[in-house]
Amino acid sequence: MEKRILLEKRGRTDDQITELILDNCRSTYIDGLTDNFTALETLSLINVGLVSLKNFPKLINLRKLELSDNRISNSLSHLVGSPKLTHLNLSGNRIKDFDELKPLQNLENLEVLDLFNNQVTLVENYRDKIFQLLPSLKYLDGFDKDFAEAPSDDEEIVEEDTCEDSDDVSLAYLYNDDLEEDQEDWKSVEGDYNQGDDDSDSDDEEGIENCEVEEASSDGPREDDEETEDNDDDSEEAPTDATETGPGANRAPGDAGDSRKKAVVSDVRGKKRKLDGTDSDG
């Protein structure tokens, strides 16, 4: 046990230790634990093999003592040197009768006692007698006088944290704020995304319109080129047949401009022939 204590101290002095866990270290007696552990509040000696509490030190600030699964049958009087003790676990030991428990009357602050799996629990009216023996006791073997279950250590810790943090902002409030911020961010992102889709759709529509305009413009020059070629052909044929270029010539609809151009050319050529003396009237 002494070597285990040195290991658990981790270089700290005895008066700096507030919790000491020595479970399963295997020892029949207390060894290496002294009165110098003045700050010690929690001591655990589960399944060590203790047969007695001889040499148990005076631990003035000890509040919780775990001694379950040992072979202790008496010597509980050695616990009197720890007046602040509130929790004592002696389950799984060899305590047989109430006389062995009487020294616990001197622990005026004892509130929780566990004697489960001891022979003394088989005595008639065991619970009533223990509560009478220890007036300060609130819970015996996990239940109070009315068989209401004692709160677990985790529940006690949660209640303490709730009382201490009553002025702080709750996690639910923070979570809701974060959730609202995330929703706002998502809405903004979704809006940008939808705006981007609208812009891309409008760009696509403009592109389609531009393509149609370009196709129309590209088709336009082809028709003009065809009309120009037709005009060239007609202008070449005009000198051979004067009647076709005359004012009364039959033309297809839409060729009025071409007819006027051809008529002017014919008049010019006729005047030229008169001047050259080639006209039949001359």
DRENFIDO-386538 format. One record per residue: x, y, z of N, C-alpha, C in turn. Coordinates in steps of 0.1 Angstrom, whole numbers, padded with zeros to 4 digits, always signed. Layout:
BEGIN
XYZXYZXYZ
...
END
This chain:
BEGIN
+0008-0012+0000+0000+0000+0000+0009+0013+0000
+0020+0013+0007+0028+0024+0008+0034+0028-0006
+0038+0018-0014+0043+0021-0027+0032+0027-0036
+0020+0021-0034+0009+0026-0042+0006+0041-0039
+0007+0044-0026+0004+0058-0022+0015+0068-0028
+0027+0063-0028+0038+0072-0034+0035+0074-0049
+0030+0063-0055+0027+0064-0070+0016+0074-0072
+0006+0073-0064-0006+0082-0066-0003+0097-0062
+0006+0099-0054+0010+0113-0050+0015+0121-0062
+0023+0114-0071+0028+0120-0083+0037+0133-0080
+0045+0131-0070+0054+0142-0066+0048+0153-0057
+0035+0152-0054+0029+0162-0045+0031+0159-0031
+0030+0169-0022+0032+0166-0008+0019+0161-0002
+0019+0155+0010+0008+0149+0016-0004+0159+0017
-0001+0171+0021-0012+0181+0024-0017+0187+0011
-0013+0183-0001-0018+0187-0013-0028+0177-0019
-0029+0166-0014-0037+0155-0019-0052+0157-0014
-0061+0158-0023-0075+0158-0020-0083+0146-0023
-0078+0137-0032-0084+0125-0035-0073+0114-0037
-0076+0102-0031-0066+0091-0032-0073+0078-0035
-0070+0072-0046-0076+0060-0050-0066+0049-0049
-0069+0039-0040-0060+0028-0037-0066+0015-0039
-0076+0014-0048-0083+0001-0050-0074-0010-0055
-0077-0022-0050-0070-0034-0055-0055-0034-0052
-0050-0026-0043-0036-0026-0040-0031-0037-0031
-0040-0045-0025-0038-0057-0017-0029-0054-0005
-0036-0053+0006-0030-0051+0019-0040-0055+0030
-0036-0061+0041-0045-0065+0051-0046-0054+0062
-0037-0045+0062-0038-0034+0072-0034-0020+0065
-0038-0010+0071-0035+0004+0067-0020+0006+0068
-0013+0010+0057+0001+0012+0057+0005+0023+0048
+0012+0033+0054+0017+0044+0046+0008+0056+0046
-0004+0055+0051-0014+0066+0052-0013+0072+0066
-0010+0085+0066-0007+0092+0079-0017+0104+0081
-0015+0110+0092-0023+0122+0096-0019+0134+0087
-0008+0133+0080-0004+0145+0072-0012+0148+0060
-0021+0139+0057-0031+0141+0045-0042+0150+0050
-0039+0162+0054-0049+0171+0060-0059+0176+0050
-0056+0176+0037-0066+0181+0027-0074+0170+0020
-0071+0157+0024-0078+0146+0018-0093+0146+0021
-0101+0145+0010-0116+0145+0011-0122+0132+0006
-0115+0125-0003-0121+0113-0008-0110+0102-0008
-0113+0090-0001-0104+0079+0000-0111+0067-0004
-0105+0059-0014-0111+0047-0019-0101+0035-0016
-0106+0025-0009-0099+0013-0006-0107+0001-0009
-0112+0000-0021-0121-0011-0026-0112-0023-0029
-0117-0035-0024-0111-0048-0027-0095-0048-0024
-0092-0043-0013-0078-0043-0009-0074-0055-0001
-0084-0061+0006-0081-0072+0015-0080-0069+0030
-0085-0057+0033-0083-0053+0047-0092-0062+0057
-0086-0065+0068-0093-0073+0078-0096-0064+0090
-0090-0053+0091-0092-0043+0102-0088-0029+0098
-0094-0020+0105-0090-0006+0103-0080+0000+0112
-0072-0009+0118-0061-0006+0127-0052+0003+0119
-0046+0013+0126-0037+0023+0120-0044+0033+0111
-0057+0033+0110-0064+0043+0102-0061+0057+0107
-0056+0066+0099-0052+0079+0104-0064+0089+0107
-0061+0100+0114-0070+0110+0116-0070+0119+0104
-0081+0119+0096-0082+0127+0084-0093+0137+0086
-0089+0149+0090-0098+0159+0095-0108+0164+0085
-0104+0163+0072-0113+0168+0061-0119+0157+0053
-0118+0144+0057-0123+0133+0049-0138+0134+0049
-0144+0132+0037-0159+0133+0036-0164+0120+0030
-0157+0113+0022-0162+0101+0015-0152+0090+0016
-0156+0078+0022-0147+0067+0024-0153+0054+0018
-0146+0048+0008-0150+0036+0002-0142+0024+0007
-0149+0015+0014-0143+0003+0020-0150-0010+0016
-0156-0010+0005-0164-0022+0000-0155-0033-0004
-0161-0045-0003-0154-0058-0008-0141-0060-0001
-0141-0058+0013-0129-0062+0021-0134-0073+0031
-0126-0075+0042-0130-0085+0052-0131-0079+0066
-0136-0067+0066-0137-0060+0079-0148-0065+0087
-0146-0068+0100-0157-0072+0109-0159-0063+0121
-0149-0055+0124-0150-0046+0135-0140-0035+0134
-0136-0029+0145-0126-0018+0145-0131-0005+0138
-0144-0003+0138-0149+0009+0131-0146+0021+0140
-0142+0019+0152-0139+0030+0161-0128+0039+0156
-0119+0033+0147-0108+0041+0142-0112+0052+0132
-0125+0052+0129-0130+0062+0120-0134+0075+0127
-0134+0075+0140-0139+0086+0148-0130+0099+0145
-0117+0096+0141-0108+0107+0139-0111+0115+0126
-0122+0111+0119-0126+0118+0107-0141+0123+0109
-0142+0134+0116-0155+0139+0120-0164+0144+0109
-0158+0148+0098-0166+0154+0086-0171+0143+0077
-0169+0131+0080-0173+0120+0071-0188+0120+0069
-0192+0120+0057-0207+0120+0053-0211+0107+0046
-0202+0101+0038-0205+0089+0030-0195+0078+0034
-0201+0067+0038-0193+0055+0042-0199+0043+0035
-0191+0036+0028-0195+0024+0021-0188+0012+0027
-0195+0003+0034-0190-0009+0040-0196-0022+0034
-0202-0021+0022-0208-0032+0016-0198-0043+0013
-0202-0056+0013-0194-0067+0010-0183-0070+0021
-0186-0067+0033-0176-0070+0044-0183-0081+0053
-0177-0082+0066-0182-0092+0075-0187-0087+0088
-0195-0077+0087-0201-0071+0099-0214-0079+0102
-0214-0084+0115-0225-0093+0118-0236-0088+0127
-0233-0079+0136-0243-0074+0146-0242-0059+0148
-0251-0053+0155-0252-0039+0157-0241-0034+0167
-0236-0042+0175-0225-0037+0184-0213-0033+0176
-0211-0039+0165-0199-0035+0157-0202-0021+0150
-0214-0017+0149-0218-0005+0143-0219+0007+0152
-0220+0005+0165-0222+0015+0175-0211+0027+0174
-0198+0024+0171-0189+0035+0170-0193+0046+0160
-0201+0042+0151-0205+0052+0140-0214+0063+0146
-0219+0061+0158-0227+0071+0164-0219+0084+0167
-0206+0083+0167-0198+0095+0169-0196+0103+0157
-0200+0098+0145-0199+0105+0133-0212+0113+0130
-0212+0124+0136-0225+0132+0136-0229+0137+0122
-0220+0137+0113-0223+0142+0099-0226+0131+0089
-0226+0119+0094-0228+0108+0085-0242+0108+0079
-0243+0108+0066-0256+0109+0059-0259+0096+0051
-0249+0090+0045-0251+0079+0036-0243+0067+0041
-0249+0056+0043-0242+0044+0048-0247+0032+0039
-0237+0024+0035-0241+0012+0027-0235+0000+0034
-0244-0009+0038-0240-0022+0045-0245-0034+0037
-0248-0032+0025-0253-0043+0016-0243-0055+0016
-0249-0067+0017-0241-0079+0016-0232-0081+0029
-0237-0076+0040-0232-0079+0053-0242-0087+0061
-0238-0096+0070-0247-0104+0077-0257-0096+0086
-0253-0084+0090-0261-0076+0099-0274-0072+0092
-0274-0072+0079-0287-0069+0072-0298-0079+0073
-0294-0091+0078-0304-0102+0080-0311-0101+0093
-0306-0092+0102-0313-0090+0115-0327-0085+0113
-0336-0089+0122-0350-0084+0121-0350-0069+0124
-0359-0062+0116-0360-0047+0117-0347-0040+0116
-0339-0046+0107-0325-0040+0105-0325-0025+0102
-0334-0022+0092-0334-0008+0088-0339+0002+0099
-0349-0002+0105-0354+0007+0116-0344+0009+0127
-0337-0002+0130-0327-0001+0141-0315+0008+0137
-0311+0007+0124-0300+0015+0119-0303+0030+0120
-0315+0033+0115-0320+0047+0115-0321+0053+0129
-0325+0044+0138-0325+0049+0152-0311+0050+0158
-0302+0042+0154-0289+0042+0159-0281+0055+0154
-0284+0059+0142-0277+0070+0135-0287+0080+0131
-0291+0090+0140-0301+0100+0137-0298+0109+0125
-0285+0111+0122-0281+0120+0111-0282+0113+0097
-0284+0100+0097-0285+0092+0085-0297+0095+0076
-0295+0097+0063-0305+0100+0054-0308+0088+0045
-0297+0081+0041-0299+0070+0031-0291+0057+0037
-0298+0046+0037-0292+0033+0041-0294+0023+0029
-0282+0018+0024-0282+0009+0013-0290+0014+0001
-0288+0027-0001-0294+0034-0013-0308+0039-0012
-0315+0038+0000-0328+0042+0001-0330+0050+0015
-0340+0059+0015-0342+0066+0027-0352+0058+0036
-0357+0064+0046-0367+0057+0055-0379+0053+0048
-0384+0061+0038-0396+0057+0031-0393+0049+0018
-0381+0044+0017-0377+0036+0006-0376+0044-0007
-0374+0057-0006-0372+0065-0018-0357+0064-0022
-0354+0062-0034-0341+0059-0039-0332+0072-0038
-0320+0069-0033-0310+0080-0032-0305+0085-0046
-0303+0098-0047-0298+0103-0060-0284+0098-0063
-0281+0095-0075-0268+0091-0079-0258+0102-0079
-0245+0099-0079-0234+0109-0079-0235+0118-0091
-0239+0112-0103-0240+0120-0115-0251+0131-0113
-0263+0126-0107-0274+0136-0106-0270+0147-0096
-0263+0144-0086-0258+0154-0077-0249+0164-0083
-0240+0159-0092-0231+0168-0099-0239+0177-0109
-0249+0172-0115-0257+0180-0125-0265+0191-0117
-0271+0187-0105-0278+0197-0097-0268+0208-0093
-0256+0205-0088-0247+0215-0084-0243+0224-0096
-0240+0218-0107-0237+0226-0119-0248+0235-0123
-0260+0231-0122-0272+0239-0125-0273+0251-0116
-0271+0249-0103-0271+0260-0093-0260+0270-0096
-0248+0265-0098-0237+0273-0100-0238+0282-0113
-0244+0276-0123-0244+0282-0137-0258+0288-0139
-0265+0292-0129-0279+0297-0131-0278+0311-0138
-0268+0318-0136-0267+0332-0142-0261+0331-0156
-0256+0320-0160-0250+0319-0173-0260+0316-0184
-0256+0319-0196-0265+0316-0208-0266+0301-0210
-0278+0296-0212-0280+0282-0214-0275+0277-0227
-0272+0264-0228-0267+0258-0240-0278+0259-0251
-0290+0257-0246-0301+0257-0256-0303+0270-0263
-0301+0281-0255-0302+0294-0261-0291+0296-0271
-0278+0292-0267-0267+0294-0277-0270+0285-0289
-0275+0273-0287-0278+0265-0299-0288+0271-0308
-0298+0277-0302-0309+0283-0311-0303+0295-0318
-0294+0303-0312-0288+0314-0319-0280+0309-0330
-0272+0299-0328-0263+0293-0338-0272+0288-0350
-0283+0281-0346-0292+0276-0356-0298+0287-0365
-0302+0298-0358-0308+0309-0366-0298+0315-0375
-0285+0317-0370-0275+0322-0378-0272+0313-0390
-0272+0300-0388-0270+0291-0399-0281+0292-0409
-0293+0293-0404-0305+0294-0414-0304+0307-0422
-0300+0318-0415-0298+0331-0423-0287+0329-0433
-0276+0323-0429-0265+0321-0439-0270+0313-0450
-0277+0302-0448-0282+0294-0458-0292+0301-0467
-0300+0309-0462-0309+0317-0470-0302+0326-0479
-0292+0333-0474-0284+0342-0482-0277+0335-0493
-0271+0323-0490-0264+0315-0500-0274+0310-0510
-0286+0306-0506-0296+0301-0515-0301+0312-0524
-0303+0324-0518-0307+0336-0526-0296+0339-0537
-0283+0339-0533-0273+0341-0543-0273+0331-0554
-0276+0318-0550-0276+0308-0560-0287+0309-0569
-0299+0313-0564-0311+0315-0573-0309+0327-0582
-0302+0338-0576-0300+0349-0585-0290+0346-0596
-0280+0337-0592-0271+0333-0603-0278+0325-0614
-0288+0316-0610-0295+0309-0619-0304+0318-0628
-0310+0328-0622-0318+0338-0630-0309+0345-0640
-0297+0350-0635-0288+0357-0644-0283+0348-0655
-0280+0335-0652-0276+0326-0663-0287+0323-0673
-0300+0322-0668-0311+0320-0677-0313+0332-0686
-0312+0345-0680-0313+0357-0688-0302+0357-0699
-0290+0354-0694-0279+0353-0704-0281+0343-0715
-0287+0332-0711-0290+0322-0722-0300+0327-0731
-0311+0334-0726-0321+0339-0735-0315+0350-0744
-0306+0359-0739-0300+0369-0747-0291+0362-0758
-0284+0352-0754-0276+0345-0763-0284+0339-0775
-0295+0333-0771-0304+0327-0781-0309+0338-0791
-0313+0349-0785-0318+0360-0794-0307+0365-0803
-0295+0367-0797-0284+0371-0806-0281+0362-0817
-0282+0349-0813-0279+0339-0824-0290+0340-0835
-0303+0342-0831-0313+0343-0841-0311+0355-0850
-0307+0367-0843-0304+0379-0851-0293+0376-0861
-0282+0369-0856-0271+0367-0865-0275+0358-0876
-0283+0348-0873-0288+0339-0884-0296+0347-0894
-0304+0356-0889-0312+0364-0898-0304+0373-0907
-0293+0379-0900-0285+0388-0908-0276+0380-0918
-0272+0368-0914-0264+0360-0923-0273+0355-0935
-0286+0353-0932-0294+0349-0943-0297+0360-0953
-0297+0373-0947-0301+0385-0955-0291+0387-0966
-0278+0387-0964-0269+0390-0975-0270+0380-0986
-0274+0367-0983-0276+0357-0994-0287+0361-1003
-0298+0366-0998-0309+0370-1007-0305+0382-1015
-0298+0392-1009-0293+0404-1016-0284+0400-1027
-0275+0390-1024-0265+0385-1034-0273+0379-1046
-0283+0371-1043-0291+0365-1054-0298+0376-1062
-0304+0386-1055-0310+0397-1062-0300+0404-1071
-0288+0407-1065-0278+0414-1073-0274+0406-1085
-0272+0393-1084-0269+0385-1096-0280+0385-1106
-0293+0385-1101-0304+0385-1111-0304+0399-1118
-0301+0410-1111-0300+0423-1117-0290+0424-1127
-0278+0417-1124-0267+0417-1134-0271+0410-1146
-0278+0399-1145-0282+0391-1156-0292+0399-1165
-0302+0406-1158-0311+0413-1165-0305+0425-1172
-0295+0431-1166-0288+0443-1172-0281+0439-1185
-0275+0426-1184-0268+0422-1196-0278+0418-1208
-0290+0414-1204-0300+0410-1215-0308+0422-1220
-0307+0433-1213-0315+0445-1216-0312+0450-1230
-0300+0451-1235-0297+0457-1249-0303+0449-1260
-0305+0436-1258-0310+0427-1269-0324+0429-1271
-0332+0432-1261-0347+0433-1263-0352+0445-1256
-0354+0456-1264-0358+0469-1258-0372+0469-1252
-0381+0460-1258-0394+0460-1253-0395+0455-1239
-0386+0446-1235-0387+0441-1222-0384+0451-1211
-0376+0461-1215-0372+0472-1205-0380+0484-1206
-0390+0483-1214-0399+0495-1216-0408+0497-1204
-0415+0509-1204-0423+0512-1193-0435+0503-1191
-0439+0497-1202-0451+0488-1201-0447+0474-1199
-0435+0470-1197-0431+0456-1196-0437+0450-1184
-0440+0437-1186-0445+0429-1174-0434+0425-1165
-0436+0428-1152-0425+0425-1142-0432+0418-1131
-0424+0410-1125-0430+0403-1113-0431+0412-1101
-0440+0410-1092-0441+0419-1080-0428+0420-1073
-0425+0432-1069-0413+0434-1061-0401+0438-1069
-0402+0439-1083-0391+0442-1092-0392+0457-1097
-0400+0465-1091-0402+0479-1096-0390+0487-1097
-0382+0485-1086-0369+0493-1086-0360+0488-1097
-0359+0475-1099-0350+0470-1110-0355+0475-1123
-0368+0476-1125-0374+0480-1138-0370+0495-1141
-0371+0503-1130-0367+0517-1132-0352+0518-1136
-0344+0510-1129-0329+0511-1133-0327+0506-1147
-0334+0496-1151-0332+0491-1165-0337+0501-1175
-0348+0507-1172-0354+0517-1181-0344+0529-1183
-0338+0533-1173-0328+0544-1174-0316+0540-1183
-0312+0527-1181-0300+0522-1189-0304+0522-1203
-0317+0517-1206-0321+0516-1220-0322+0530-1227
-0327+0540-1219-0328+0553-1225-0314+0559-1228
-0305+0557-1219-0291+0562-1222-0285+0555-1234
-0287+0542-1235-0282+0535-1247-0288+0539-1260
-0302+0542-1259-0309+0546-1271-0304+0560-1276
-0302+0569-1267-0297+0582-1271-0283+0580-1277
-0275+0571-1272-0262+0569-1277-0262+0564-1291
-0272+0555-1294-0273+0550-1307-0277+0561-1317
-0286+0570-1313-0290+0581-1321-0278+0590-1325
-0270+0593-1315-0259+0601-1317-0249+0595-1326
-0248+0582-1326-0238+0575-1334-0244+0572-1348
-0257+0575-1350-0263+0573-1363-0267+0559-1366
-0268+0551-1356-0271+0537-1358-0286+0535-1356
-0294+0545-1352-0308+0543-1350-0315+0542-1363
-0326+0535-1364-0333+0532-1377-0340+0545-1381
-0344+0553-1372-0351+0566-1376-0341+0576-1382
-0328+0575-1379-0319+0584-1384-0315+0581-1398
END
